[in-house]
């Protein structure tokens, strides 16, 4: 545990040193060194807990009411901690290269300070074992990104995004405050090991509070409105961390809340599965309709949070109906996807950052042909795209496979009512998978393949080695996590048995079955790779000594094609966007074509977020109207304000007296 | 046991191109023509493998990798599919999911190699392909989940060669619903009428054929062979769902092979008797497949 605290201190000191260095070149150096050194040191106890299965804790007295400085790394914290520290360190190295271009314009010391602070906050959130401490850490973690999102503060869009984020995160915070206050209740202690919730009605109410509070951070559908604004605005290494691991703290919080609330009734599972299938499908649909690469990736976070929660939902279902198979496979798939998503989403955001860095734009329809100009970015992005589409042989498939497997194994033998979760998972995952593949063939195909569609894409260049290297590492991790999936899921046993209160042997037994099945998947994957090499050689042999020539792409004999005649991302996604228009409500503006030879025409489509447009905007308008009616109370007369205070005190005293 | 597995694999590798011959012969008979020889697709493959290749200047390594990945995927998938009572080379719980997702990988690479040419036609085909397959995938997996629940097995081999496959153990409505659903998926995935018309001469109306417009020589040979193999494998799953087993390995094997050829005749009949659907209507057809699969699952779990 002392190593962990040492690591966090180094991260914090690195951030402070960076803040003091300000605009000097040293700032990046301090920031990155602090993060990398701190992460390497702090991750050691997390691995130790995972290997030994023994939790490590640290506690000292604190004068804070209800608070105690109680930190503990248990198996559940360790899983999240490894993802957080690992991705943050890799993204920091990337950030050094990425921010280099802004050295003249921005104070990078501030950026690094808040990056390090965000990392510190996230790490504390997953180890805090006291409600007050948790909320404090949560607030550090929630405030720091505000300063990262507003990085491009000369742009109105970035300023708006950071405000949206700040409001959203604090609405979530309100629910969490309520959650912890009610949770502590009359016991008076907020230490997680002393909390007991007996009353099932109260537990249900607390569950709803937790779903909303943590769901706002995680980005459940309708609560996700801040994601597509905030992720594109932040610098790409920060987006990678925010999307890859910060939103996962919402998942962590939800799982932790479930462990505190006692045995879950079946409706909790239904709620989780319903929310997650909705998040998954609608998230990926919105992603399909996007024109901006980072916005597209942000919506994919909503989708992947859906997949993770689908796993949790199946796990909770297993707990409540007493099916160890569902419980173990659901949670194992969910946790595995937490780590996998951190890897490939981190990779994809870094790739998007490189595209922005190399070409100057993220507008998908202005790009094209980058594979020849940015070969490393292209190949690593392709790995990430295959992984996020959940396709074998990479890691994304392994975690989705576990969730499927749980349902196929035991999801269909508990009566007709349970057909709904079974359908939700099988149909939902299959549809999400198909749509994600559609979305990422679009993203990769239009951005990296074909001919450049604009000057930006023409002049694109490969990025600096400090940016390439982190992407390559993450791409290799995508492969390794797939290949070693049978070994990796064994480490989730401790966490799963903590949550489900199933005996360690039962959990480990199920995980061993899972490992056995996954090793078969790995065998087929290896066979696949061998076959690919074999056929590549065969093709080479077949073509050797024959005429191999190059021509223009076939265009029905049209002799002067231009790059603008290529299919665009918008046209690629149009049939699906049209099919699901009920959810997407894409606005379309175009000019009428007149005459036999119309010369100028335009078409514009915009898919605004429906939750934001039809739910939150009217809601906030209403609230702001109501509050404006109270404006007469606030008039600037200080004397009257003092009177208000006196009256309030008086009322409180009277209330107390009775 | 090993011998049976290897025979299964050999049958797939050798016989699959014959399906195209049978479909074409059926269509020829319906049209009153003599038609091409039954073995024409073998001649075509031989010819393609002996040619050089022409590549578009726009393309990159992705375009060259696509056909290779496609062929490797179908070969890997071939190890998962049983035929009659001949077990698959590799069988394990959940191989159904891997089966579906491997085809997803093949599609991913077909689509990006199409986009690699920068051709608007191929982009159009790719766009349609991803849309239809996204809708077909749930129908396929839910249908197989129904069969899996009915036969208490999670592997294709267990589902199609286990003791429950005898005729007496049939729950006919389930079998019929799932087979019809998978038949629609089969037509969509293999780009046949009413979803796609493999024989159209207009790039604008094609789906799968237009995606491989710029492929030539051995690459195109790989693609043609992969589509034959894919058709056989999906056909074998359909036959596994519908055709009951007799008990004798060799009779079952012959019965399954004949059933796959009957399926090919059926495809020929469908293609001779109806036109391709309007593109906007295809999602509705696929939604029907989804509905049938869900119905089958409800019937099994009832």
Interface residues (C-beta under 8 A of the other chain):
Chain A: X368 X369 X371 X372 X382 X386 X389 X390 X391 X392 X397 X401 X404 X405 X407 X408 X409 X412 X413 X415 X416 X418 X419 X422 X423 X426 X427 X430 X431 X433 X434 X435 X437 X438 X440 X441 X442 X444 X445 X446 X449 X450 X451 X516 X517 X520 X521 X523 X524 X527 X528 X531 X532 X534 X535 X536 X538 X539 X542 X543 X546 X547 X548 X549 X550 X551 X552 X553 X554 X555 X556 X563 X565 X566 X567 X571 X572 X573 X574 X575 X576 X579
Chain B: X49 X51 X52 X53 X54 X55 X56 X57 X58 X59 X60 X62 X64 X65 X67 X68 X69 X71 X72 X73 X75 X76 X79 X80 X90 X92 X93 X94 X95 X96 X97 X98 X100 X101 X102 X104 X105 X107 X108 X111 X112 X114 X115 X116 X117 X118 X119 X120 X121 X122 X123 X124 X126 X127 X128 X130 X131 X133 X134 X135 X136 X137 X138 X140 X141 X142 X145 X148 X149 X154 X203 X213 X214 X217 X218 X219 X222 X279 X283 X290 X294 X297 X298 X300 X301 X302
